[in-house]
């Protein structure tokens, strides 16, 4: 059994979102992304399906040319290769569920 807390040991990036791998099991990776207000992840695609959950705050989520305001408690599931971006409307915590074969370094590169 592995366990982690989405609310413990939170760090913030000064100019970019802070990314932390919380769990890395045989089947999935759970990632915490901590945004300060107005920080963003520019448009990108994942090679595998993903699930994005807004744990705290509010995110302006762009997908396929449309904007969606996602608030605390909302989830979004995307298939592989769907272009999307995120902009923090306020300080926010996002949980990202990745396929085991997806690479965390891909996520880290997007936030730069």
PALUM-251854 format. One record per residue: residue in three letters; x, y, z of N, C-alpha, C in turn. Coordinates in steps of 0.2 Angstrom, whole numbers, m for minus. Layout:
BEGIN
> type;nX;nY;nZ;caX;caY;caZ;cX;cY;cZ
> ala;X;Y;Z;X;Y;Z;X;Y;Z .
...
END
This chain:
BEGIN
> type;nX;nY;nZ;caX;caY;caZ;cX;cY;cZ
> unk;4;m6;0;0;0;0;4;6;0 .
> unk;3;11;m4;6;17;m4;1;23;m2 .
> unk;3;28;2;m2;33;3;1;40;3 .
> unk;m3;45;2;0;52;1;m6;56;3 .
> unk;m4;62;4;m9;68;6;m8;73;1 .
> unk;m14;75;m2;m14;81;m7;m12;87;m3 .
> unk;m14;88;3;m13;94;7;m7;95;11 .
> unk;m3;90;12;4;90;16;9;92;11 .
> unk;14;96;14;20;98;11;19;101;4 .
> unk;15;106;4;13;110;m2;19;115;m3 .
> unk;21;115;m9;26;121;m11;23;124;m17 .
> unk;25;131;m17;23;135;m23;29;137;m27 .
> unk;28;137;m33;33;139;m38;32;147;m39 .
> unk;38;150;m39;38;158;m40;35;160;m46 .
> unk;37;157;m52;35;159;m58;31;153;m62 .
> unk;31;147;m60;28;142;m63;24;137;m58 .
> unk;19;134;m60;16;129;m55;21;124;m52 .
> unk;20;122;m46;24;117;m43;21;110;m44 .
> unk;25;105;m46;23;99;m48;26;94;m43 .
> unk;22;89;m40;24;84;m36;21;78;m38 .
> unk;25;72;m38;22;66;m39;20;63;m32 .
> unk;13;62;m31;11;59;m25;11;52;m24 .
> unk;9;48;m30;9;41;m30;11;39;m37 .
> unk;15;33;m37;17;30;m43;17;23;m42 .
> unk;11;20;m44;10;13;m43;11;9;m49 .
> unk;9;3;m49;10;m1;m55;5;0;m61 .
> unk;0;4;m59;m5;6;m64;m6;13;m66 .
> unk;m4;17;m61;m6;25;m62;m1;29;m58 .
> unk;m1;35;m60;3;40;m57;m2;46;m55 .
> unk;m1;48;m49;m6;54;m46;m1;59;m45 .
> unk;m3;65;m48;2;71;m48;m2;77;m45 .
> unk;1;81;m40;m2;87;m38;2;93;m41 .
> unk;m3;97;m44;0;103;m47;m3;109;m43 .
> unk;2;113;m40;0;119;m36;1;125;m40 .
> unk;m4;129;m41;m4;135;m45;m5;141;m40 .
> unk;m1;147;m42;m3;153;m39;m7;156;m44 .
> unk;m11;161;m42;m16;165;m46;m12;167;m52 .
> unk;m15;166;m58;m12;168;m65;m7;164;m68 .
> unk;m4;159;m64;1;154;m67;m3;150;m72 .
> unk;1;147;m77;m2;144;m82;2;138;m84 .
> unk;m2;133;m87;2;128;m91;m1;129;m98 .
> unk;4;131;m103;2;132;m110;m1;126;m113 .
> unk;m4;127;m119;m7;121;m122;m3;116;m124 .
> unk;m5;110;m122;m1;104;m123;m6;98;m124 .
> unk;m3;92;m125;m7;86;m126;m4;80;m122 .
> unk;m8;76;m120;m5;70;m116;m5;64;m121 .
> unk;m1;59;m121;0;54;m125;m5;48;m123 .
> unk;m8;49;m117;m13;44;m114;m19;48;m111 .
> unk;m24;44;m110;m30;48;m106;m28;50;m99 .
> unk;m31;56;m97;m29;59;m91;m36;61;m87 .
> unk;m36;62;m81;m41;65;m77;m38;70;m73 .
> unk;m42;76;m73;m40;82;m70;m45;84;m65 .
> unk;m43;85;m58;m48;86;m53;m46;93;m50 .
> unk;m50;97;m49;m49;104;m45;m50;102;m38 .
> unk;m45;102;m34;m45;101;m27;m47;107;m23 .
> unk;m43;112;m25;m44;119;m22;m44;124;m27 .
> unk;m48;130;m26;m47;135;m31;m51;135;m37 .
> unk;m49;138;m42;m53;139;m48;m48;139;m54 .
> unk;m49;135;m60;m45;135;m65;m49;137;m72 .
> unk;m46;141;m76;m49;142;m83;m46;137;m87 .
> unk;m50;132;m89;m47;126;m93;m49;127;m100 .
> unk;m44;127;m105;m46;127;m112;m45;121;m115 .
> unk;m50;119;m119;m49;112;m123;m53;113;m129 .
> unk;m49;111;m135;m52;112;m141;m55;118;m143 .
> unk;m51;124;m141;m54;130;m143;m59;133;m138 .
> unk;m62;130;m133;m67;132;m129;m64;133;m122 .
> unk;m67;138;m118;m64;139;m111;m70;137;m107 .
> unk;m67;134;m101;m72;131;m96;m69;133;m89 .
> unk;m73;136;m85;m71;137;m78;m73;131;m74 .
> unk;m67;129;m71;m68;123;m67;m67;125;m59 .
> unk;m71;124;m55;m71;125;m48;m69;119;m44 .
> unk;m68;121;m37;m66;115;m32;m71;110;m33 .
> unk;m69;104;m33;m73;98;m34;m75;95;m41 .
> unk;m73;99;m46;m75;97;m53;m69;93;m55 .
> unk;m71;88;m60;m66;83;m63;m67;84;m71 .
> unk;m62;83;m74;m62;82;m82;m58;76;m84 .
> unk;m61;72;m88;m58;67;m91;m56;68;m99 .
> unk;m50;68;m101;m48;69;m108;m45;62;m111 .
> unk;m47;61;m117;m43;56;m121;m36;58;m123 .
> unk;m32;53;m125;m26;55;m127;m26;60;m133 .
> unk;m21;64;m133;m20;69;m139;m25;74;m139 .
> unk;m28;76;m134;m33;82;m134;m29;88;m132 .
> unk;m29;93;m136;m25;99;m134;m29;103;m128 .
> unk;m25;105;m123;m28;108;m117;m23;113;m114 .
> unk;m26;118;m110;m21;122;m106;m25;124;m100 .
> unk;m21;126;m95;m24;128;m88;m21;135;m86 .
> unk;m26;139;m84;m24;146;m81;m27;146;m74 .
> unk;m23;148;m69;m26;148;m62;m30;155;m61 .
> unk;m36;155;m60;m40;161;m58;m38;163;m51 .
> unk;m37;159;m47;m35;160;m40;m30;155;m38 .
> unk;m27;155;m32;m22;150;m30;m26;143;m30 .
> unk;m23;138;m33;m27;132;m34;m22;126;m33 .
> unk;m26;120;m31;m22;114;m31;m26;109;m36 .
> unk;m22;106;m41;m25;102;m46;m22;95;m45 .
> unk;m26;90;m45;m24;83;m45;m24;80;m52 .
> unk;m19;78;m55;m18;75;m61;m17;67;m61 .
> unk;m22;63;m64;m21;56;m64;m18;54;m71 .
> unk;m12;51;m71;m9;49;m77;m9;42;m78 .
> unk;m9;40;m84;m8;33;m86;m1;31;m84 .
> unk;0;25;m82;7;23;m79;12;24;m85 .
> unk;11;23;m91;16;24;m96;17;31;m98 .
> unk;13;36;m95;14;43;m97;21;45;m93 .
> unk;24;50;m95;30;52;m92;29;58;m88 .
> unk;31;58;m82;31;64;m77;35;70;m80 .
> unk;40;69;m83;45;74;m86;41;78;m91 .
> unk;36;75;m95;32;78;m100;28;84;m96 .
> unk;25;82;m91;21;87;m87;26;93;m84 .
> unk;32;91;m82;36;96;m79;38;101;m85 .
> unk;39;98;m91;42;103;m96;36;108;m98 .
> unk;30;106;m98;24;110;m100;24;116;m95 .
> unk;25;115;m89;25;121;m84;30;126;m85 .
> unk;36;124;m88;41;129;m89;40;135;m94 .
END
